[in-house]
């Protein structure tokens, strides 16, 4: 069995590596226009004689960007998230608010046009973006899941065995504790 200090060191290294790689993925994939998701990552851990506790917290929308959201018309979600007009257990009720896309559209330099070739107002563009996301969803990026699974494999076997860690349960616990 690992000593308490060694366990703490391994957990700290694990959490830092997951966050570092997740941030790199956000940047590489061009997902995080405002950097607010990247800046929001925080981690903590606690090692007790019979248990370990680790958490990574970030913006509430991390699971949706990571695992995707199925739209009303099409799309795919690895986490069972879906837009529905009436909500539901894993359904996100209604269309996302158009205002949420304002800064995103600006940072992306998006400027849509109507049928006559005229530029859309920001309000119109935001609404069209929200309708598109509602209908076609958000593609899974696995920007967080991939680094997590990769780093989980590097944890010492003694740590995994001693605490009976399972990757799926551990991922859920880390995100839920945040």
N, CA, C and O atoms as a DFTB+ gen file, in Angstrom:
712 C
 N C O
     1  1       0.853      -1.194       0.000
     2  2       0.000       0.000       0.000
     3  2       0.887       1.242       0.000
     4  3       1.926       1.286       0.660
     5  1       0.460       2.232      -0.743
     6  2       1.202       3.490      -0.807
     7  2       1.068       4.259       0.502
     8  3       0.043       4.180       1.179
     9  1       2.083       4.981       0.839
    10  2       2.028       5.865       1.996
    11  2       1.111       7.048       1.681
    12  3       0.846       7.349       0.518
    13  1       0.640       7.700       2.715
    14  2      -0.276       8.831       2.548
    15  2       0.348       9.931       1.687
    16  3      -0.321      10.492       0.819
    17  1       1.628      10.242       1.922
    18  2       2.305      11.288       1.148
    19  2       2.438      10.901      -0.322
    20  3       2.267      11.738      -1.207
    21  1       2.744       9.623      -0.579
    22  2       2.876       9.154      -1.957
    23  2       1.531       9.198      -2.675
    24  3       1.460       9.555      -3.851
    25  1       0.466       8.835      -1.964
    26  2      -0.884       8.882      -2.538
    27  2      -1.252      10.318      -2.875
    28  3      -1.775      10.591      -3.955
    29  1      -0.985      11.226      -1.964
    30  2      -1.281      12.643      -2.197
    31  2      -0.495      13.169      -3.394
    32  3      -1.033      13.893      -4.232
    33  1       0.774      12.801      -3.466
    34  2       1.621      13.236      -4.576
    35  2       1.077      12.699      -5.911
    36  3       1.019      13.431      -6.899
    37  1       0.684      11.431      -5.933
    38  2       0.152      10.813      -7.157
    39  2      -1.160      11.480      -7.582
    40  3      -1.371      11.739      -8.767
    41  1      -2.037      11.756      -6.616
    42  2      -3.307      12.421      -6.934
    43  2      -3.086      13.844      -7.457
    44  3      -3.715      14.261      -8.429
    45  1      -2.192      14.577      -6.806
    46  2      -1.896      15.935      -7.231
    47  2      -1.342      15.949      -8.659
    48  3      -1.755      16.766      -9.483
    49  1      -0.415      15.051      -8.943
    50  2       0.167      14.952     -10.280
    51  2      -0.913      14.596     -11.308
    52  3      -0.955      15.170     -12.396
    53  1      -1.773      13.657     -10.958
    54  2      -2.869      13.231     -11.828
    55  2      -3.800      14.403     -12.159
    56  3      -4.089      14.661     -13.328
    57  1      -4.262      15.099     -11.135
    58  2      -5.200      16.210     -11.331
    59  2      -4.578      17.330     -12.164
    60  3      -5.221      17.860     -13.070
    61  1      -3.323      17.692     -11.859
    62  2      -2.646      18.747     -12.623
    63  2      -2.493      18.361     -14.091
    64  3      -2.695      19.191     -14.977
    65  1      -2.140      17.109     -14.349
    66  2      -1.948      16.646     -15.729
    67  2      -3.271      16.642     -16.498
    68  3      -3.307      17.030     -17.666
    69  1      -4.348      16.210     -15.858
    70  2      -5.665      16.202     -16.531
    71  2      -6.064      17.629     -16.905
    72  3      -6.514      17.877     -18.023
    73  1      -5.901      18.551     -15.984
    74  2      -6.267      19.950     -16.251
    75  2      -5.373      20.540     -17.337
    76  3      -5.868      21.203     -18.249
    77  1      -4.070      20.309     -17.253
    78  2      -3.147      20.843     -18.259
    79  2      -3.508      20.331     -19.660
    80  3      -3.577      21.113     -20.608
    81  1      -3.735      19.034     -19.786
    82  2      -4.063      18.451     -21.089
    83  2      -5.446      18.886     -21.569
    84  3      -5.648      19.082     -22.767
    85  1      -6.388      19.039     -20.662
    86  2      -7.724      19.505     -21.039
    87  2      -7.662      20.934     -21.581
    88  3      -8.301      21.259     -22.582
    89  1      -6.888      21.776     -20.908
    90  2      -6.708      23.155     -21.392
    91  2      -6.051      23.166     -22.769
    92  3      -6.449      23.933     -23.646
    93  1      -5.055      22.325     -22.953
    94  2      -4.377      22.249     -24.257
    95  2      -5.357      21.796     -25.339
    96  3      -5.329      22.313     -26.455
    97  1      -6.219      20.837     -25.015
    98  2      -7.221      20.371     -25.972
    99  2      -8.213      21.475     -26.328
   100  3      -8.596      21.623     -27.489
   101  1      -8.622      22.237     -25.336
   102  2      -9.544      23.351     -25.598
   103  2      -8.933      24.320     -26.604
   104  3      -9.591      24.768     -27.542
   105  1      -7.669      24.629     -26.386
   106  2      -6.972      25.568     -27.262
   107  2      -6.764      24.974     -28.656
   108  3      -7.036      25.621     -29.667
   109  1      -6.274      23.722     -28.691
   110  2      -5.975      23.059     -29.955
   111  2      -7.227      22.877     -30.817
   112  3      -7.182      23.058     -32.034
   113  1      -8.328      22.522     -30.185
   114  2      -9.569      22.265     -30.921
   115  2     -10.372      23.543     -31.164
   116  3     -11.403      23.506     -31.835
   117  1      -9.907      24.669     -30.626
   118  2     -10.594      25.942     -30.836
   119  2     -11.977      25.986     -30.222
   120  3     -12.881      26.626     -30.760
   121  1     -12.144      25.317     -29.108
   122  2     -13.460      25.199     -28.478
   123  2     -13.776      26.404     -27.595
   124  3     -14.916      26.867     -27.566
   125  1     -12.802      26.903     -26.895
   126  2     -13.021      27.862     -25.823
   127  2     -12.698      29.285     -26.275
   128  3     -11.610      29.797     -26.010
   129  1     -13.643      29.912     -26.953
   130  2     -13.411      31.238     -27.530
   131  2     -13.053      32.282     -26.472
   132  3     -12.198      33.134     -26.713
   133  1     -13.688      32.226     -25.322
   134  2     -13.474      33.254     -24.304
   135  2     -12.427      32.863     -23.261
   136  3     -12.021      33.702     -22.456
   137  1     -11.994      31.637     -23.261
   138  2     -11.083      31.084     -22.259
   139  2     -11.700      30.963     -20.872
   140  3     -10.996      30.617     -19.924
   141  1     -12.989      31.237     -20.725
   142  2     -13.601      31.165     -19.398
   143  2     -13.649      29.728     -18.890
   144  3     -13.468      29.499     -17.694
   145  1     -13.888      28.760     -19.764
   146  2     -13.890      27.363     -19.341
   147  2     -12.481      26.947     -18.912
   148  3     -12.308      26.312     -17.872
   149  1     -11.508      27.296     -19.691
   150  2     -10.116      26.959     -19.384
   151  2      -9.677      27.560     -18.054
   152  3      -9.021      26.891     -17.255
   153  1     -10.035      28.810     -17.816
   154  2      -9.634      29.486     -16.572
   155  2     -10.401      28.979     -15.355
   156  3      -9.954      29.163     -14.223
   157  1     -11.549      28.341     -15.577
   158  2     -12.398      27.945     -14.451
   159  2     -11.971      26.640     -13.783
   160  3     -12.503      26.302     -12.726
   161  1     -11.031      25.899     -14.362
   162  2     -10.607      24.631     -13.767
   163  2      -9.987      24.842     -12.401
   164  3      -9.133      25.709     -12.213
   165  1     -10.435      24.030     -11.448
   166  2      -9.855      24.017     -10.102
   167  2      -9.861      22.564      -9.634
   168  3     -10.761      21.796      -9.976
   169  1      -8.864      22.200      -8.861
   170  2      -8.817      20.829      -8.366
   171  2      -8.525      20.812      -6.871
   172  3      -7.960      21.752      -6.312
   173  1      -8.929      19.713      -6.246
   174  2      -8.606      19.506      -4.836
   175  2      -8.591      18.010      -4.567
   176  3      -9.182      17.222      -5.306
   177  1      -7.909      17.637      -3.501
   178  2      -7.866      16.234      -3.114
   179  2      -7.668      16.129      -1.610
   180  3      -7.170      17.047      -0.958
   181  1      -8.072      14.984      -1.081
   182  2      -7.916      14.726       0.342
   183  2      -7.626      13.237       0.485
   184  3      -8.341      12.403      -0.069
   185  1      -6.583      12.911       1.224
   186  2      -6.208      11.519       1.442
   187  2      -6.405      11.196       2.918
   188  3      -5.826      11.844       3.790
   189  1      -7.225      10.191       3.186
   190  2      -7.455       9.684       4.536
   191  2      -6.966       8.243       4.579
   192  3      -6.720       7.644       3.533
   193  1      -6.823       7.685       5.760
   194  2      -6.319       6.311       5.833
   195  2      -7.150       5.300       5.026
   196  3      -6.585       4.379       4.436
   197  1      -8.454       5.456       4.991
   198  2      -9.311       4.482       4.308
   199  2     -10.002       5.029       3.066
   200  3     -10.822       4.337       2.462
   201  1      -9.685       6.249       2.680
   202  2     -10.375       6.800       1.508
   203  2      -9.552       7.913       0.864
   204  3      -8.657       8.500       1.474
   205  1      -9.891       8.171      -0.378
   206  2      -9.325       9.321      -1.076
   207  2     -10.483      10.094      -1.686
   208  3     -11.517       9.530      -2.044
   209  1     -10.282      11.382      -1.793
   210  2     -11.298      12.236      -2.390
   211  2     -10.566      13.185      -3.331
   212  3      -9.601      13.845      -2.946
   213  1     -11.041      13.240      -4.567
   214  2     -10.436      14.135      -5.544
   215  2     -11.547      14.797      -6.335
   216  3     -12.573      14.175      -6.611
   217  1     -11.351      16.047      -6.699
   218  2     -12.368      16.714      -7.505
   219  2     -11.721      17.720      -8.455
   220  3     -10.694      18.331      -8.160
   221  1     -12.366      17.858      -9.593
   222  2     -12.030      18.896     -10.555
   223  2     -13.326      19.636     -10.816
   224  3     -14.337      19.034     -11.179
   225  1     -13.289      20.929     -10.629
   226  2     -14.481      21.722     -10.904
   227  2     -14.180      22.691     -12.036
   228  3     -13.036      23.082     -12.267
   229  1     -15.241      23.061     -12.728
   230  2     -15.132      24.004     -13.842
   231  2     -16.534      24.548     -14.105
   232  3     -17.468      24.287     -13.347
   233  1     -16.662      25.298     -15.175
   234  2     -17.970      25.837     -15.550
   235  2     -18.978      24.692     -15.651
   236  3     -18.617      23.561     -15.979
   237  1     -20.237      24.996     -15.368
   238  2     -21.290      23.977     -15.372
   239  2     -21.474      23.293     -16.721
   240  3     -21.959      22.163     -16.780
   241  1     -21.097      23.956     -17.791
   242  2     -21.344      23.397     -19.122
   243  2     -20.239      22.457     -19.606
   244  3     -20.307      21.980     -20.739
   245  1     -19.222      22.175     -18.784
   246  2     -18.140      21.279     -19.185
   247  2     -18.655      19.935     -19.712
   248  3     -18.214      19.516     -20.782
   249  1     -19.567      19.235     -19.017
   250  2     -19.999      17.928     -19.529
   251  2     -20.665      18.014     -20.905
   252  3     -20.546      17.089     -21.708
   253  1     -21.357      19.108     -21.177
   254  2     -22.050      19.248     -22.461
   255  2     -21.057      19.436     -23.612
   256  3     -21.249      18.888     -24.697
   257  1     -20.001      20.210     -23.371
   258  2     -18.977      20.424     -24.397
   259  2     -18.161      19.140     -24.565
   260  3     -17.810      18.769     -25.685
   261  1     -17.865      18.469     -23.467
   262  2     -17.044      17.264     -23.506
   263  2     -17.787      16.082     -24.140
   264  3     -17.257      15.428     -25.039
   265  1     -18.992      15.810     -23.684
   266  2     -19.720      14.619     -24.121
   267  2     -20.765      14.891     -25.193
   268  3     -21.356      13.956     -25.734
   269  1     -20.999      16.159     -25.503
   270  2     -21.945      16.513     -26.553
   271  2     -23.387      16.504     -26.071
   272  3     -23.708      15.995     -24.997
   273  1     -24.246      17.086     -26.905
   274  2     -25.676      17.133     -26.630
   275  2     -26.400      16.817     -27.935
   276  3     -26.116      17.417     -28.972
   277  1     -27.325      15.882     -27.880
   278  2     -28.100      15.525     -29.068
   279  2     -29.144      16.603     -29.303
   280  3     -29.846      17.017     -28.380
   281  1     -29.238      17.049     -30.537
   282  2     -30.238      18.038     -30.888
   283  2     -31.605      17.403     -31.115
   284  3     -31.738      16.180     -31.088
   285  1     -32.612      18.229     -31.337
   286  2     -33.960      17.741     -31.571
   287  2     -34.032      16.971     -32.893
   288  3     -34.720      15.954     -32.979
   289  1     -33.326      17.451     -33.919
   290  2     -33.370      16.816     -35.236
   291  2     -32.266      15.780     -35.440
   292  3     -32.510      14.733     -36.039
   293  1     -31.072      16.052     -34.959
   294  2     -29.960      15.115     -35.132
   295  2     -28.863      15.442     -34.137
   296  3     -28.993      16.361     -33.328
   297  1     -27.787      14.684     -34.206
   298  2     -26.657      14.913     -33.314
   299  2     -26.387      13.681     -32.475
   300  3     -27.080      12.669     -32.577
   301  1     -25.368      13.789     -31.648
   302  2     -24.922      12.648     -30.856
   303  2     -24.435      13.136     -29.503
   304  3     -23.818      14.196     -29.395
   305  1     -24.721      12.350     -28.473
   306  2     -24.208      12.643     -27.142
   307  2     -23.659      11.361     -26.542
   308  3     -24.312      10.318     -26.574
   309  1     -22.462      11.445     -25.999
   310  2     -21.860      10.289     -25.340
   311  2     -22.313      10.186     -23.879
   312  3     -22.059       9.181     -23.215
   313  1     -22.983      11.230     -23.389
   314  2     -23.417      11.257     -21.997
   315  2     -24.923      11.180     -21.827
   316  3     -25.424      11.306     -20.710
   317  1     -25.650      10.977     -22.912
   318  2     -27.105      10.893     -22.834
   319  2     -27.804      12.244     -22.755
   320  3     -29.003      12.299     -22.479
   321  1     -27.079      13.337     -22.993
   322  2     -27.693      14.660     -22.950
   323  2     -28.444      14.918     -24.252
   324  3     -27.970      14.564     -25.331
   325  1     -29.617      15.536     -24.145
   326  2     -30.393      15.823     -25.346
   327  2     -31.262      17.048     -25.123
   328  3     -31.788      17.262     -24.030
   329  1     -31.408      17.850     -26.172
   330  2     -32.365      18.952     -26.125
   331  2     -33.734      18.369     -26.398
   332  3     -33.909      17.565     -27.314
   333  1     -34.704      18.779     -25.596
   334  2     -36.083      18.346     -25.784
   335  2     -36.971      19.544     -25.525
   336  3     -36.664      20.403     -24.698
   337  1     -38.057      19.584     -26.232
   338  2     -38.942      20.731     -26.052
   339  2     -39.591      20.732     -24.668
   340  3     -39.991      21.788     -24.177
   341  1     -39.701      19.556     -24.029
   342  2     -40.331      19.495     -22.717
   343  2     -39.380      19.104     -21.598
   344  3     -39.811      18.952     -20.455
   345  1     -38.127      18.941     -21.891
   346  2     -37.167      18.567     -20.854
   347  2     -37.196      17.075     -20.615
   348  3     -37.489      16.315     -21.538
   349  1     -36.909      16.640     -19.435
   350  2     -36.885      15.219     -19.116
   351  2     -35.699      14.899     -18.236
   352  3     -35.005      15.795     -17.755
   353  1     -35.471      13.609     -18.029
   354  2     -34.409      13.195     -17.114
   355  2     -33.042      13.720     -17.547
   356  3     -32.353      14.369     -16.759
   357  1     -32.648      13.452     -18.776
   358  2     -31.368      13.964     -19.249
   359  2     -31.575      15.035     -20.313
   360  3     -30.622      15.482     -20.951
   361  1     -32.815      15.439     -20.496
   362  2     -33.102      16.447     -21.509
   363  2     -32.872      17.848     -20.991
   364  3     -33.149      18.151     -19.831
   365  1     -32.365      18.693     -21.858
   366  2     -32.196      20.094     -21.528
   367  2     -33.450      20.783     -22.051
   368  3     -33.691      20.803     -23.258
   369  1     -34.231      21.336     -21.169
   370  2     -35.530      21.865     -21.549
   371  2     -35.391      23.092     -22.427
   372  3     -34.766      24.082     -22.044
   373  1     -35.972      23.015     -23.588
   374  2     -36.041      24.146     -24.486
   375  2     -34.721      24.525     -25.129
   376  3     -33.671      23.937     -24.870
   377  1     -34.823      25.522     -25.968
   378  2     -33.675      26.016     -26.715
   379  2     -32.732      26.801     -25.800
   380  3     -33.186      27.462     -24.867
   381  1     -31.422      26.734     -26.062
   382  2     -30.501      27.541     -25.252
   383  2     -30.791      29.026     -25.475
   384  3     -31.251      29.403     -26.553
   385  1     -30.534      29.869     -24.487
   386  2     -30.823      31.291     -24.657
   387  2     -29.924      31.927     -25.722
   388  3     -28.703      31.781     -25.664
   389  1     -30.513      32.627     -26.689
   390  2     -29.715      33.252     -27.750
   391  2     -28.622      34.180     -27.215
   392  3     -27.546      34.278     -27.803
   393  1     -28.896      34.849     -26.117
   394  2     -27.927      35.780     -25.518
   395  2     -26.608      35.086     -25.161
   396  3     -25.551      35.717     -25.150
   397  1     -26.681      33.778     -24.867
   398  2     -25.488      33.017     -24.495
   399  2     -24.478      32.940     -25.641
   400  3     -23.301      32.668     -25.406
   401  1     -24.926      33.178     -26.877
   402  2     -24.045      33.053     -28.038
   403  2     -23.496      34.395     -28.520
   404  3     -22.741      34.433     -29.492
   405  1     -23.860      35.488     -27.863
   406  2     -23.456      36.813     -28.328
   407  2     -21.940      36.958     -28.391
   408  3     -21.389      37.208     -29.463
   409  1     -21.268      36.806     -27.269
   410  2     -19.802      36.962     -27.242
   411  2     -19.126      35.889     -28.076
   412  3     -18.100      36.144     -28.706
   413  1     -19.697      34.686     -28.085
   414  2     -19.131      33.589     -28.864
   415  2     -19.138      33.945     -30.349
   416  3     -18.138      33.753     -31.041
   417  1     -20.264      34.462     -30.836
   418  2     -20.358      34.856     -32.248
   419  2     -19.382      35.985     -32.574
   420  3     -18.765      35.981     -33.640
   421  1     -19.239      36.941     -31.675
   422  2     -18.333      38.077     -31.892
   423  2     -16.891      37.583     -31.967
   424  3     -16.156      37.942     -32.887
   425  1     -16.486      36.757     -30.995
   426  2     -15.106      36.256     -30.978
   427  2     -14.785      35.398     -32.192
   428  3     -13.638      35.340     -32.633
   429  1     -15.781      34.746     -32.718
   430  2     -15.598      33.906     -33.904
   431  2     -15.658      34.729     -35.196
   432  3     -15.357      34.218     -36.275
   433  1     -16.045      35.997     -35.083
   434  2     -16.136      36.846     -36.267
   435  2     -17.267      36.429     -37.196
   436  3     -17.197      36.634     -38.408
   437  1     -18.304      35.845     -36.618
   438  2     -19.427      35.373     -37.428
   439  2     -20.333      36.540     -37.788
   440  3     -20.641      37.394     -36.957
   441  1     -20.747      36.554     -39.041
   442  2     -21.680      37.573     -39.519
   443  2     -22.561      36.930     -40.582
   444  3     -22.205      36.890     -41.760
   445  1     -23.713      36.430     -40.153
   446  2     -24.614      35.752     -41.085
   447  2     -25.348      36.739     -41.982
   448  3     -25.377      37.944     -41.733
   449  1     -25.935      36.189     -43.026
   450  2     -26.732      36.988     -43.958
   451  2     -28.100      36.375     -44.116
   452  3     -28.279      35.170     -43.941
   453  1     -29.072      37.216     -44.449
   454  2     -30.417      36.716     -44.693
   455  2     -30.564      36.277     -46.149
   456  3     -29.586      36.260     -46.897
   457  1     -31.784      35.924     -46.550
   458  2     -32.039      35.423     -47.899
   459  2     -31.729      36.455     -48.986
   460  3     -31.430      36.089     -50.123
   461  1     -31.800      37.723     -48.644
   462  2     -31.543      38.798     -49.616
   463  2     -30.076      39.256     -49.594
   464  3     -29.710      40.201     -50.292
   465  1     -29.251      38.595     -48.802
   466  2     -27.835      38.931     -48.764
   467  2     -27.467      40.022     -47.778
   468  3     -26.305      40.423     -47.711
   469  1     -28.431      40.510     -47.012
   470  2     -28.150      41.547     -46.015
   471  2     -27.576      40.914     -44.754
   472  3     -27.936      39.795     -44.385
   473  1     -26.680      41.644     -44.100
   474  2     -26.129      41.153     -42.835
   475  2     -27.221      41.081     -41.787
   476  3     -28.114      41.927     -41.740
   477  1     -27.138      40.052     -40.941
   478  2     -28.067      39.906     -39.828
   479  2     -27.634      40.811     -38.679
   480  3     -26.451      41.112     -38.519
   481  1     -28.598      41.232     -37.897
   482  2     -28.252      41.960     -36.672
   483  2     -27.666      40.947     -35.697
   484  3     -27.823      39.740     -35.887
   485  1     -26.996      41.425     -34.663
   486  2     -26.431      40.508     -33.663
   487  2     -27.522      39.666     -33.029
   488  3     -27.335      38.474     -32.787
   489  1     -28.656      40.282     -32.761
   490  2     -29.768      39.578     -32.134
   491  2     -30.269      38.440     -33.040
   492  3     -30.541      37.336     -32.568
   493  1     -30.385      38.723     -34.333
   494  2     -30.826      37.705     -35.280
   495  2     -29.802      36.568     -35.388
   496  3     -30.172      35.394     -35.427
   497  1     -28.530      36.922     -35.436
   498  2     -27.472      35.921     -35.541
   499  2     -27.443      35.031     -34.300
   500  3     -27.296      33.814     -34.408
   501  1     -27.581      35.636     -33.128
   502  2     -27.609      34.873     -31.883
   503  2     -28.787      33.907     -31.859
   504  3     -28.655      32.766     -31.416
   505  1     -29.944      34.373     -32.340
   506  2     -31.132      33.524     -32.374
   507  2     -30.920      32.344     -33.327
   508  3     -31.253      31.205     -32.998
   509  1     -30.370      32.621     -34.496
   510  2     -30.122      31.543     -35.471
   511  2     -29.118      30.527     -34.929
   512  3     -29.258      29.326     -35.157
   513  1     -28.114      31.011     -34.215
   514  2     -27.129      30.105     -33.620
   515  2     -27.807      29.216     -32.584
   516  3     -27.577      28.007     -32.555
   517  1     -28.639      29.808     -31.735
   518  2     -29.342      29.037     -30.704
   519  2     -30.273      27.993     -31.333
   520  3     -30.353      26.865     -30.847
   521  1     -30.964      28.356     -32.393
   522  2     -31.854      27.420     -33.084
   523  2     -31.036      26.272     -33.681
   524  3     -31.439      25.111     -33.607
   525  1     -29.885      26.605     -34.274
   526  2     -29.012      25.568     -34.839
   527  2     -28.528      24.591     -33.792
   528  3     -28.536      23.381     -34.019
   529  1     -28.105      25.102     -32.647
   530  2     -27.637      24.236     -31.558
   531  2     -28.796      23.389     -31.031
   532  3     -28.615      22.204     -30.753
   533  1     -29.960      23.971     -30.894
   534  2     -31.138      23.245     -30.418
   535  2     -31.495      22.112     -31.382
   536  3     -31.791      21.000     -30.943
   537  1     -31.471      22.377     -32.666
   538  2     -31.858      21.380     -33.665
   539  2     -30.789      20.313     -33.894
   540  3     -31.107      19.131     -34.024
   541  1     -29.526      20.727     -33.942
   542  2     -28.463      19.801     -34.337
   543  2     -27.490      19.445     -33.219
   544  3     -26.585      18.636     -33.422
   545  1     -27.666      20.037     -32.052
   546  2     -26.892      19.672     -30.881
   547  2     -25.467      20.201     -30.878
   548  3     -25.095      21.071     -31.665
   549  1     -24.693      19.650     -29.974
   550  2     -23.282      20.001     -29.795
   551  2     -22.485      18.711     -29.957
   552  3     -22.747      17.724     -29.270
   553  1     -21.521      18.722     -30.859
   554  2     -20.703      17.528     -31.102
   555  2     -19.852      17.208     -29.875
   556  3     -19.332      18.113     -29.223
   557  1     -19.712      15.909     -29.560
   558  2     -18.794      15.536     -28.469
   559  2     -17.355      15.883     -28.846
   560  3     -16.934      15.660     -29.981
   561  1     -16.612      16.422     -27.900
   562  2     -15.214      16.773     -28.159
   563  2     -14.245      15.890     -27.378
   564  3     -13.105      15.686     -27.797
   565  1     -14.704      15.366     -26.242
   566  2     -13.878      14.553     -25.346
   567  2     -12.586      15.276     -24.954
   568  3     -11.567      14.636     -24.699
   569  1     -12.632      16.601     -24.908
   570  2     -11.445      17.376     -24.535
   571  2     -11.013      17.083     -23.103
   572  3      -9.836      17.228     -22.773
   573  1     -11.951      16.670     -22.246
   574  2     -11.661      16.346     -20.855
   575  2     -11.558      14.831     -20.651
   576  3     -10.663      14.358     -19.950
   577  1     -12.455      14.087     -21.250
   578  2     -12.514      12.636     -21.072
   579  2     -11.228      11.949     -21.526
   580  3     -10.705      11.088     -20.819
   581  1     -10.716      12.319     -22.695
   582  2      -9.501      11.676     -23.205
   583  2      -8.295      11.879     -22.280
   584  3      -7.616      10.906     -21.950
   585  1      -8.007      13.123     -21.850
   586  2      -6.878      13.284     -20.912
   587  2      -7.107      12.561     -19.580
   588  3      -6.173      12.022     -18.988
   589  1      -8.355      12.558     -19.122
   590  2      -8.663      11.884     -17.861
   591  2      -8.343      10.397     -17.968
   592  3      -7.658       9.841     -17.109
   593  1      -8.843       9.753     -19.032
   594  2      -8.604       8.319     -19.206
   595  2      -7.115       8.018     -19.412
   596  3      -6.597       7.023     -18.906
   597  1      -6.446       8.882     -20.154
   598  2      -5.012       8.698     -20.396
   599  2      -4.218       8.785     -19.088
   600  3      -3.342       7.960     -18.830
   601  1      -4.527       9.774     -18.283
   602  2      -3.808       9.962     -17.015
   603  2      -4.205       8.925     -15.963
   604  3      -3.393       8.564     -15.111
   605  1      -5.444       8.448     -16.020
   606  2      -5.890       7.428     -15.073
   607  2      -5.016       6.184     -15.196
   608  3      -4.713       5.524     -14.202
   609  1      -4.612       5.871     -16.434
   610  2      -3.758       4.698     -16.684
   611  2      -2.378       4.853     -16.043
   612  3      -1.693       3.860     -15.796
   613  1      -1.969       6.095     -15.774
   614  2      -0.642       6.315     -15.194
   615  2      -0.647       6.291     -13.670
   616  3       0.418       6.313     -13.054
   617  1      -1.826       6.247     -13.051
   618  2      -1.883       6.172     -11.593
   619  2      -1.249       4.855     -11.143
   620  3      -1.406       3.831     -11.809
   621  1      -0.546       4.877     -10.032
   622  2       0.081       3.644      -9.551
   623  2      -0.965       2.541      -9.319
   624  3      -2.035       2.800      -8.768
   625  1      -0.649       1.328      -9.738
   626  2      -1.573       0.205      -9.577
   627  2      -1.988       0.007      -8.123
   628  3      -3.133      -0.345      -7.841
   629  1      -1.047       0.237      -7.196
   630  2      -1.358       0.062      -5.773
   631  2      -2.470       1.008      -5.334
   632  3      -3.319       0.649      -4.518
   633  1      -2.457       2.222      -5.886
   634  2      -3.477       3.212      -5.540
   635  2      -4.843       2.760      -6.053
   636  3      -5.831       2.815      -5.320
   637  1      -4.900       2.321      -7.287
   638  2      -6.151       1.889      -7.898
   639  2      -6.710       0.674      -7.166
   640  3      -7.904       0.615      -6.875
   641  1      -5.855      -0.284      -6.871
   642  2      -6.291      -1.509      -6.186
   643  2      -6.691      -1.227      -4.740
   644  3      -7.711      -1.731      -4.269
   645  1      -5.897      -0.426      -4.035
   646  2      -6.157      -0.164      -2.620
   647  2      -7.504       0.521      -2.410
   648  3      -8.182       0.268      -1.414
   649  1      -7.881       1.366      -3.323
   650  2      -9.134       2.093      -3.166
   651  2     -10.227       1.576      -4.098
   652  3     -11.312       2.156      -4.165
   653  1      -9.944       0.483      -4.823
   654  2     -10.947      -0.128      -5.693
   655  2     -11.505       0.838      -6.716
   656  3     -12.715       0.878      -6.938
   657  1     -10.646       1.610      -7.338
   658  2     -11.099       2.631      -8.264
   659  2     -11.514       2.044      -9.607
   660  3     -10.840       1.173     -10.157
   661  1     -12.624       2.531     -10.119
   662  2     -13.111       2.192     -11.443
   663  2     -13.167       3.506     -12.219
   664  3     -13.663       4.508     -11.703
   665  1     -12.668       3.510     -13.446
   666  2     -12.521       4.758     -14.200
   667  2     -13.846       5.506     -14.363
   668  3     -13.878       6.728     -14.223
   669  1     -14.926       4.803     -14.654
   670  2     -16.214       5.482     -14.854
   671  2     -16.723       6.103     -13.562
   672  3     -17.177       7.248     -13.554
   673  1     -16.647       5.343     -12.465
   674  2     -17.101       5.866     -11.174
   675  2     -16.215       7.025     -10.719
   676  3     -16.704       8.012     -10.170
   677  1     -14.910       6.894     -10.955
   678  2     -13.957       7.919     -10.543
   679  2     -14.187       9.213     -11.339
   680  3     -14.155      10.307     -10.776
   681  1     -14.420       9.077     -12.662
   682  2     -14.705      10.261     -13.497
   683  2     -15.944      10.972     -12.974
   684  3     -15.928      12.188     -12.781
   685  1     -17.010      10.227     -12.744
   686  2     -18.257      10.819     -12.266
   687  2     -18.054      11.476     -10.902
   688  3     -18.540      12.581     -10.661
   689  1     -17.339      10.796     -10.018
   690  2     -17.104      11.340      -8.673
   691  2     -16.294      12.628      -8.744
   692  3     -16.590      13.586      -8.030
   693  1     -15.287      12.661      -9.590
   694  2     -14.444      13.864      -9.698
   695  2     -15.272      15.043     -10.196
   696  3     -15.154      16.147      -9.665
   697  1     -16.101      14.825     -11.200
   698  2     -16.916      15.924     -11.737
   699  2     -18.046      16.308     -10.780
   700  3     -18.383      17.487     -10.672
   701  1     -18.631      15.337     -10.090
   702  2     -19.735      15.632      -9.169
   703  2     -19.274      16.364      -7.917
   704  3     -20.032      17.157      -7.359
   705  1     -18.056      16.119      -7.467
   706  2     -17.554      16.776      -6.255
   707  2     -17.256      18.244      -6.494
   708  3     -17.222      19.023      -5.542
   709  1     -17.040      18.643      -7.742
   710  2     -16.639      20.009      -8.058
   711  2     -17.680      20.959      -7.912
   712  3     -17.468      22.148      -8.149
